[in-house]
Amino acid sequence: MGKRMMTGVIVLAFICSSFLLMTSCAKKQIQVSEPVQPATQEMKAEEDKAKAAEEAKSTAEQEAKARAEAERQARLRELKMAQKLADEIRNFEAENIYFAFDRSDLTDESKSVLREKGNWLRANGDYSVNISGNCDERGTAEYNLALGERRAHAAKKFLMGLGISENRLATISYGEEKPVDPGHNDEAWAKNRNDQFTLTK
């Protein structure tokens, strides 16, 4: 009987010890698992922050590219406009008007050319024009200077009639001093009886 009681006490003590041990382990497991949730939230917050920074960087890069492209397009437009203006000026100055021998009256063809020049001058009000009258080599130098002046004034008067202000129109005569063609024949002389136009700003 005493031996059985002793055995029961030992078994009971073992059971109690096992229960206490299991309870202790469970408590330890609960204590270990508690920090997991805050750590996960912190990691998620860092991930969100990194993602937001990456998106902001991407947006900034796209905006920078868009600005650069807009600036490039603006420069191209400016270059095209500058080239267009340069071409117009070159064409304006390259087109002379011509006169019959010993005459200063304007032909219909000359009037048509002057109308085009007048349209351009109206559209580009910051430009003025120098009109130089020229003659062929026949006649005296004095006579040709006077004839060249009349030819330049004929073009000036016509442009003023189109509404171009007189203070934008200057005239000069070179007489026979600046021939376009140095030849001594009818073809060369016809080229040298002209008004030439030079734009100034």
Phi, psi and omega in degrees: 000313178298327180290322179294318179298319180297318179296320179296319180297318181296317180297316180297319179296322179295318180296316180297318180296318179296319180296316179297320180295317180294320179296318180297318180295321180296318178298318180297320180296320179295319180294325181287323185283344183299317183288350185298317183297310177299323180295319178297317178297320180295319178296319179296320179297320178295319178297316179298320180296316179295320179296317179297320179295320179294319178295319178296320178296316179297318178297317179297320179295318179296318179295321179296319178296319180296318178296317180297320179293320178297319178295321179296316179297321179296318178296321178297318178297318179297319179295319179296318179295318179295319179293320179298316179296318179299320178295319180296318179297316180299317179293320179301312185284337183280341186264110177269167167245154189235157185233155173286166181301129176060029180234154177234004178280150185276136174279166177299321179296319179296320179296322178297317178296317181294327176296319177297318179294321178297319177299317181294318180295324177293324181282344182230074188293348179271006178251145172242172183223137172262126181251120180248126179268138184225157183227166171278180189281351182283141183098166180285160179299318181296316181297317182291326175297318179293320179294319177298323178295318178297321179294317178296319180293329178297317178292319179300313181299320180294317179295322176297323177295339177272000177100007178278128183298141182299327182288357175259002185237113178248147180233152175206151177245133173253000181057234180260010190285336185232072180290142174287321181239123183282004183291168182238057181213174184301321181297314179294317181298321180298322178291328186277347176271087189212168162248135176246154188231129179233125181275145175227159181228000000 
